[in-house]
Amino acid sequence: MEEKIFYNSTNNIKLCGILNHLTDNKKIVILCHGFNTNKDRSTKVVSDELNVNLINTFGFDFRAQGESTGLDNEMTISGEIEDLESTISFLENKGYEEFILYGGSFGGGIVALLDYNKYTNIKSIVLWCSTLDYSKKGEESVFNDENKEIALKDGFVTIENSKGEVFRIGKKLYKERDLYMPYKNLEKVSMPILLVHGAKDENVPYEISKDISIKCKNSKLITIENATHSLKESPEAIKETVEFVKSFI
């Protein structure tokens, strides 16, 4: 059964999520989308395939994106971490006991930055083309140093995605970019990690996932040879993800 739900995060932010509850086994996959997109456009293809396999899912919009509230130029890395923590707490209160986290692109970095010392009920992580090292940016990354200079000077920089949607990246996000190191946090995680990355990713360099897969103790890297940053059209990426998740359900 699909249900749209609004719930609270920090700083009076109201988040929107889609719950697909298909079985009563108290296990669920939380799907975290990338930057300047939303639950419907970014993670739905993964959610749909997991649902076909009778796996519970919860995809949600981070603050200032999709149907969640908040101002785009006030969106931050720390704020998105709080959104993910609020989502886990919300689902715990609904009776879910075990979680698998999926993060795509920028959302993967947020998943990596979670304080896993606080959670014994997260059993595994899936990361698609994830932004795990903010210092390494592909040629099409909006987080380049030129944009940072504009944001620091004007308060924000205005960018546009492939759908023609405008988003203002605030200076605080660029400042946080230099403070957080998702890959360092991920190296301390002992749970199983699946890394899926396109070898021709123009936004987040493939080498990031390759390097991290070596450093992380319990990780597996799936290379999609001819894929770029979007893996939504890759049957291999979806198949590997579903098989990995099923092993923990």
C-alpha positions as MATLAB code, in Angstrom:
seq = 'MEEKIFYNSTNNIKLCGILNHLTDNKKIVILCHGFNTNKDRSTKVVSDELNVNLINTFGFDFRAQGESTGLDNEMTISGEIEDLESTISFLENKGYEEFILYGGSFGGGIVALLDYNKYTNIKSIVLWCSTLDYSKKGEESVFNDENKEIALKDGFVTIENSKGEVFRIGKKLYKERDLYMPYKNLEKVSMPILLVHGAKDENVPYEISKDISIKCKNSKLITIENATHSLKESPEAIKETVEFVKSFI';
ca = [
       0.000    0.000    0.000;
       1.417    3.398   -1.008;
       0.939    6.287    1.420;
       2.125    9.907    1.220;
       3.188   11.188    4.631;
       4.278   14.568    5.996;
       6.389   14.626    9.156;
       8.750   16.942   11.013;
      12.494   17.486   10.820;
      14.534   20.147   12.620;
      14.128   23.947   12.349;
      10.384   23.713   11.594;
      11.043   21.817    8.358;
       8.235   19.540    7.210;
       9.360   16.585    5.127;
       7.340   14.583    2.621;
       7.807   10.860    2.098;
       6.191    7.971    0.255;
       5.751    4.784    2.277;
       5.273    1.512    0.416;
       4.405   -1.054    3.073;
       4.160   -4.500    1.502;
       5.080   -6.927    4.268;
       4.950   -6.953    8.062;
       8.546   -8.078    8.654;
       9.484   -4.692   10.261;
      12.325   -4.124    7.786;
      12.462   -1.211    5.350;
      14.734    0.494    2.826;
      15.099    4.289    3.174;
      15.920    5.983   -0.146;
      17.884    9.253   -0.174;
      17.878   11.242   -3.416;
      20.597   13.438   -4.906;
      21.014   17.196   -5.089;
      18.291   19.404   -6.639;
      15.977   16.513   -7.422;
      13.352   14.592   -5.430;
      11.971   11.239   -4.355;
       9.778   10.872   -7.448;
      12.437   11.568  -10.033;
      15.595   10.263   -8.420;
      14.867    7.129   -6.384;
      11.500    5.894   -7.654;
      12.967    3.436  -10.159;
      14.831    1.679   -7.332;
      11.835    1.828   -5.020;
       9.533    0.377   -7.680;
      11.819   -2.592   -8.301;
      12.208   -3.276   -4.583;
       8.420   -3.138   -4.213;
       8.013   -5.692   -7.007;
      10.121   -7.952   -4.798;
       7.817   -7.250   -1.813;
      10.358   -5.098    0.024;
       9.110   -2.170    2.120;
      10.473    1.225    1.050;
      10.361    4.833    2.179;
      11.528    7.522   -0.232;
      11.518   11.089    1.016;
      12.357   14.626   -0.096;
      15.189   16.390    1.680;
      14.473   19.950    2.844;
      13.904   22.585    0.135;
      13.426   19.889   -2.502;
      10.388   18.079   -3.857;
       7.375   18.462   -1.573;
       9.355   19.214    1.592;
       9.510   22.743    2.977;
      12.513   25.030    3.367;
      14.436   27.608    1.361;
      16.865   26.370   -1.270;
      19.640   28.813   -0.322;
      19.432   27.607    3.302;
      19.853   23.918    2.443;
      23.005   22.463    4.035;
      24.806   19.166    4.484;
      24.172   19.259    8.239;
      20.485   19.961    7.595;
      20.172   16.948    5.305;
      21.855   14.747    7.918;
      19.217   15.935   10.381;
      16.499   15.126    7.827;
      17.779   11.557    7.520;
      17.973   11.178   11.305;
      14.419   12.525   11.622;
      13.268   10.038    8.978;
      14.807    7.093   10.817;
      13.205    8.241   14.076;
       9.840    8.657   12.359;
       9.954    5.134   10.939;
      11.109    3.678   14.257;
       8.041    5.229   15.850;
       5.909    3.534   13.196;
       7.276    0.163   14.314;
      10.090   -0.541   11.848;
      13.025   -2.283   13.505;
      15.692   -2.772   10.822;
      16.850   -0.445    8.076;
      18.826   -0.497    4.852;
      19.944    2.898    3.574;
      20.155    3.745   -0.119;
      21.829    6.980   -1.235;
      22.276    8.313   -4.744;
      24.826   10.997   -5.697;
      24.711   13.799   -3.096;
      22.312   11.699   -1.011;
      24.971    9.000   -0.817;
      27.287   11.436    0.901;
      24.572   12.174    3.449;
      24.126    8.439    4.096;
      27.892    8.114    4.548;
      27.984   10.980    7.074;
      25.403    9.484    9.436;
      26.706    8.794   12.945;
      26.442    5.002   12.922;
      27.443    4.755   16.574;
      23.863    5.850   17.294;
      22.256    3.093   15.212;
      22.509   -0.657   15.710;
      19.433   -1.244   13.552;
      20.959   -0.199   10.211;
      22.076   -3.426    8.563;
      23.599   -2.343    5.238;
      24.193    0.567    2.859;
      23.769    0.984   -0.909;
      25.524    3.906   -2.626;
      24.974    4.847   -6.276;
      27.509    7.233   -7.885;
      27.834    8.859   -4.504;
      29.499   12.137   -3.569;
      31.869   10.758   -0.964;
      34.777   13.195   -1.382;
      33.753   16.835   -1.803;
      37.281   17.805   -2.857;
      37.028   15.723   -6.040;
      34.539   17.084   -8.522;
      33.670   15.993  -12.053;
      33.638   18.402  -14.978;
      29.869   18.946  -14.682;
      29.734   19.380  -10.893;
      27.872   22.466   -9.637;
      30.103   22.459   -6.550;
      33.138   23.813   -8.380;
      35.341   26.548   -6.946;
      34.048   29.176   -9.368;
      30.499   28.744   -8.065;
      31.811   28.772   -4.513;
      33.405   32.186   -5.056;
      30.126   33.590   -6.377;
      28.180   32.190   -3.420;
      30.624   33.566   -0.872;
      30.417   36.986   -2.533;
      26.674   37.198   -3.235;
      25.261   34.867   -0.591;
      24.281   32.178   -3.107;
      24.874   31.013   -6.658;
      21.975   30.185   -8.975;
      22.186   26.934  -10.934;
      19.789   25.112  -13.231;
      19.278   21.364  -13.567;
      18.530   19.326  -16.690;
      14.812   19.938  -16.178;
      15.298   23.700  -16.277;
      14.576   24.028  -12.559;
      16.434   26.800  -10.748;
      18.137   26.229   -7.387;
      20.114   28.685   -5.258;
      23.110   27.106   -3.511;
      23.881   29.135   -0.383;
      27.318   30.067    0.901;
      26.887   27.942    4.031;
      26.665   24.794    1.905;
      29.946   25.667    0.185;
      31.587   26.322    3.550;
      30.357   22.961    4.854;
      31.703   21.288    1.727;
      35.202   21.903    3.064;
      34.410   20.606    6.560;
      32.793   17.225    5.903;
      34.570   14.121    4.576;
      31.992   11.381    3.908;
      34.560    8.796    2.839;
      36.410    9.132    6.159;
      33.248    8.315    8.070;
      32.466    5.429    5.727;
      35.861    3.853    6.376;
      34.859    3.370   10.030;
      31.618    1.556    9.167;
      31.729   -2.220    9.607;
      28.374   -3.108    8.040;
      28.135   -4.354    4.414;
      28.328   -1.614    1.767;
      27.403   -1.912   -1.915;
      28.982    0.729   -4.159;
      27.570    1.063   -7.687;
      29.178    3.549  -10.057;
      29.273    4.341  -13.764;
      32.792    4.199  -15.196;
      32.100    7.284  -17.328;
      30.513    9.419  -14.614;
      30.933   13.068  -15.629;
      29.791   14.484  -12.291;
      31.234   12.316   -9.524;
      34.496   10.611  -10.584;
      34.292    6.815  -10.647;
      37.705    6.609   -8.977;
      36.153    7.823   -5.724;
      34.045    4.685   -5.325;
      36.902    2.515   -6.552;
      39.306    3.882   -3.937;
      36.768    3.713   -1.137;
      35.811    0.139   -1.965;
      39.415   -0.826   -1.235;
      39.539    1.070    2.053;
      36.199   -0.118    3.421;
      36.399   -3.507    5.102;
      33.097   -5.024    4.075;
      32.339   -3.425    0.727;
      31.557   -4.559   -2.809;
      32.002   -2.397   -5.920;
      29.846   -2.852   -9.023;
      31.241   -1.002  -12.043;
      28.746   -0.133  -14.785;
      31.179    0.153  -17.681;
      29.401    2.456  -20.146;
      27.242    4.398  -17.691;
      27.518    8.070  -16.784;
      26.168    9.679  -13.599;
      22.592    8.448  -13.927;
      22.088    4.718  -13.446;
      18.292    4.700  -13.649;
      18.420    3.074  -17.079;
      20.933    0.414  -16.055;
      19.361   -3.036  -15.564;
      22.631   -4.255  -14.052;
      22.688   -1.532  -11.387;
      19.086   -2.238  -10.432;
      19.549   -6.027  -10.426;
      22.672   -5.887   -8.250;
      20.966   -3.515   -5.836;
      17.860   -5.668   -5.468;
      19.897   -8.840   -4.933;
      22.045   -7.120   -2.314;
      19.022   -5.760   -0.436;
      17.194   -9.108   -0.559;
      20.077  -10.741    1.299;
      19.229   -8.595    4.350;
      15.431   -8.844    4.216;
];
